[in-house]
Amino acid sequence: MPRDDLPGVVVTGAAGGIGAAVAREAGARGHRVLALVHRPTSEPALDSSAVHVSVADVTREDVSEAVVRGLAAAGITRVGVLVNAAGVIRHGTTVASTSAQGVTESLDVHCTGVLRVTRACLPALLRAPRPVVLNLTSRHGSLSLAASGGVPGVPVSYAYRIAKAAQNMLTVCLHQELSPRVRILAVHPGRVATAIAPADADRSPGVTAGHLLDLAENAPSEWSGRFLEPPATFLEW
Ligand SMILES: NC(=O)c1ccc[n+]([C@@H]2O[C@H](COP(=O)([O-])OP(=O)(O)OC[C@H]3O[C@@H](n4cnc5c(N)ncnc54)[C@H](OP(=O)(O)O)[C@@H]3O)[C@@H](O)[C@H]2O)c1
């Protein structure tokens, strides 16, 4: 049963992978959870009295209305944790094979979508005592890493890298505006075995969800505006 003394948790991209695992783990820890999914789902991880599922496409301008309706239906007035986990991969590892539309679609999910959902949750975040926004990014969004040659053997995924780099700038902007009242972190979750996992994934979504919720609970204010892999490996922008 959800505990009324705990603030709620909102997670996007919750139909599978890391998002579904975060929803399940947050529910198990006693939070009311709003699990936002791209399309209707029968994901068993979300079958819990603590988890309310709402359909919300983060690329739609009216997603904020879906979020506000979902918060009310979930019985959440204060959001302690927002996990922006929605993600897509658009292929193209050379400039010739990369479509501009794929880059635009990726930016819309990874960056503008995070802006829309964070804006929709902001009033409820500001009602929580110690709120935090975890933007799930990737080490591949690091300009420093890319400029020094990237990860050896990993091809240049143009759309994904560009979208995550843009999301990283959004994280820093949100931090500048909202910290210390709201902690805003860019989190590389590691190599996690999901639908969009790298071939060398070595971590389960369940373990990752535990890391993320521990981070949400324990990250000091000084970690806001930082780029890290849990539990505490800091990455260069
Ligand atoms: N797995 C890794 O190793 C890894 C590493 C670094 C970063 N990340 C990041 O972690 C996040 C979660 O990834 P994951 O591994 O859990 O991948 P995943 O299993 O593919 O989950 C991504 C979710 O995002 C949803 N989504 C896509 N477009 C959406 C939209 N327009 N509106 C709402 N939801 C949308 C997908 O729903 P549909 O399938 O129904 O479209 C899917 O449920 C992503 O941002 C990813 O970039 C993952």
The ligand as an SDF file (V2000), in Angstrom:
LIG
                    3D

 48 52  0  0  0  0  0  0  0  0999 V2000
   19.7270    0.9160  -21.6770 N   0  0  0  0  0  0  0  0  0  0  0  0
   20.8880    1.5640  -21.5720 C   0  0  0  0  0  0  0  0  0  0  0  0
   21.9650    0.9510  -21.4760 O   0  0  0  0  0  0  0  0  0  0  0  0
   20.9120    3.0670  -21.5310 C   0  0  0  0  0  0  0  0  0  0  0  0
   22.1690    3.7030  -21.4790 C   0  0  0  0  0  0  0  0  0  0  0  0
   22.2180    5.0920  -21.4250 C   0  0  0  0  0  0  0  0  0  0  0  0
   21.0300    5.8230  -21.4110 C   0  0  0  0  0  0  0  0  0  0  0  0
   19.8310    5.1770  -21.4670 N   0  0  0  0  0  0  0  0  0  0  0  0
   18.6200    6.0080  -21.4530 C   0  0  0  0  0  0  0  0  0  0  0  0
   17.7210    5.5350  -20.4700 O   0  0  0  0  0  0  0  0  0  0  0  0
   16.3750    5.8270  -20.8810 C   0  0  0  0  0  0  0  0  0  0  0  0
   15.5230    4.5630  -20.7760 C   0  0  0  0  0  0  0  0  0  0  0  0
   15.9890    3.6580  -21.7680 O   0  0  0  0  0  0  0  0  0  0  0  0
   15.7190    2.0870  -21.7530 P   0  0  0  0  0  0  0  0  0  0  0  0
   17.0260    1.4400  -21.9070 O   0  0  0  0  0  0  0  0  0  0  0  0
   14.8250    1.7220  -20.6390 O   0  0  0  0  0  0  0  0  0  0  0  0
   14.9620    1.9310  -23.1670 O   0  0  0  0  0  0  0  0  0  0  0  0
   13.5390    1.3570  -23.5570 P   0  0  0  0  0  0  0  0  0  0  0  0
   13.2870    0.0660  -22.8660 O   0  0  0  0  0  0  0  0  0  0  0  0
   13.4740    1.3900  -25.0460 O   0  0  0  0  0  0  0  0  0  0  0  0
   12.5450    2.4600  -22.9490 O   0  0  0  0  0  0  0  0  0  0  0  0
   12.3070    3.6720  -23.5790 C   0  0  0  0  0  0  0  0  0  0  0  0
   10.8400    3.9820  -23.4070 C   0  0  0  0  0  0  0  0  0  0  0  0
   10.5660    5.2780  -23.9430 O   0  0  0  0  0  0  0  0  0  0  0  0
    9.3010    5.2110  -24.5570 C   0  0  0  0  0  0  0  0  0  0  0  0
    9.0830    6.2960  -25.5250 N   0  0  0  0  0  0  0  0  0  0  0  0
    9.6170    6.4220  -26.7610 C   0  0  0  0  0  0  0  0  0  0  0  0
    9.1070    7.4960  -27.3620 N   0  0  0  0  0  0  0  0  0  0  0  0
    8.2430    8.0680  -26.4760 C   0  0  0  0  0  0  0  0  0  0  0  0
    7.3960    9.1880  -26.5290 C   0  0  0  0  0  0  0  0  0  0  0  0
    7.3350    9.9740  -27.6160 N   0  0  0  0  0  0  0  0  0  0  0  0
    6.6250    9.4800  -25.4650 N   0  0  0  0  0  0  0  0  0  0  0  0
    6.6760    8.6890  -24.3500 C   0  0  0  0  0  0  0  0  0  0  0  0
    7.4480    7.6080  -24.2430 N   0  0  0  0  0  0  0  0  0  0  0  0
    8.2280    7.2970  -25.3070 C   0  0  0  0  0  0  0  0  0  0  0  0
    9.2690    3.8400  -25.2050 C   0  0  0  0  0  0  0  0  0  0  0  0
    7.9280    3.4640  -25.4820 O   0  0  0  0  0  0  0  0  0  0  0  0
    7.5750    2.6680  -26.8550 P   0  0  0  0  0  0  0  0  0  0  0  0
    8.5330    1.5200  -26.9100 O   0  0  0  0  0  0  0  0  0  0  0  0
    6.1450    2.2640  -26.6420 O   0  0  0  0  0  0  0  0  0  0  0  0
    7.7720    3.6430  -27.9620 O   0  0  0  0  0  0  0  0  0  0  0  0
    9.9200    2.9920  -24.1410 C   0  0  0  0  0  0  0  0  0  0  0  0
    8.9500    2.4920  -23.2240 O   0  0  0  0  0  0  0  0  0  0  0  0
   16.4640    6.3990  -22.2940 C   0  0  0  0  0  0  0  0  0  0  0  0
   16.3980    7.7950  -22.2560 O   0  0  0  0  0  0  0  0  0  0  0  0
   17.8320    5.9490  -22.7600 C   0  0  0  0  0  0  0  0  0  0  0  0
   18.3690    6.8080  -23.7340 O   0  0  0  0  0  0  0  0  0  0  0  0
   19.7340    3.8220  -21.5270 C   0  0  0  0  0  0  0  0  0  0  0  0
  1  2  1  0
  2  3  2  0
  2  4  1  0
  4  5  1  0
  4 48  2  0
  5  6  2  0
  6  7  1  0
  7  8  2  0
  8  9  1  0
  8 48  1  0
  9 10  1  0
  9 46  1  0
 10 11  1  0
 11 12  1  0
 11 44  1  0
 12 13  1  0
 13 14  1  0
 14 15  2  0
 14 16  1  0
 14 17  1  0
 17 18  1  0
 18 19  2  0
 18 20  1  0
 18 21  1  0
 21 22  1  0
 22 23  1  0
 23 24  1  0
 23 42  1  0
 24 25  1  0
 25 26  1  0
 25 36  1  0
 26 27  1  0
 26 35  1  0
 27 28  2  0
 28 29  1  0
 29 30  1  0
 29 35  2  0
 30 31  1  0
 30 32  2  0
 32 33  1  0
 33 34  2  0
 34 35  1  0
 36 37  1  0
 36 42  1  0
 37 38  1  0
 38 39  2  0
 38 40  1  0
 38 41  1  0
 42 43  1  0
 44 45  1  0
 44 46  1  0
 46 47  1  0
M  CHG  2   8   1  16  -1
M  END
$$$$
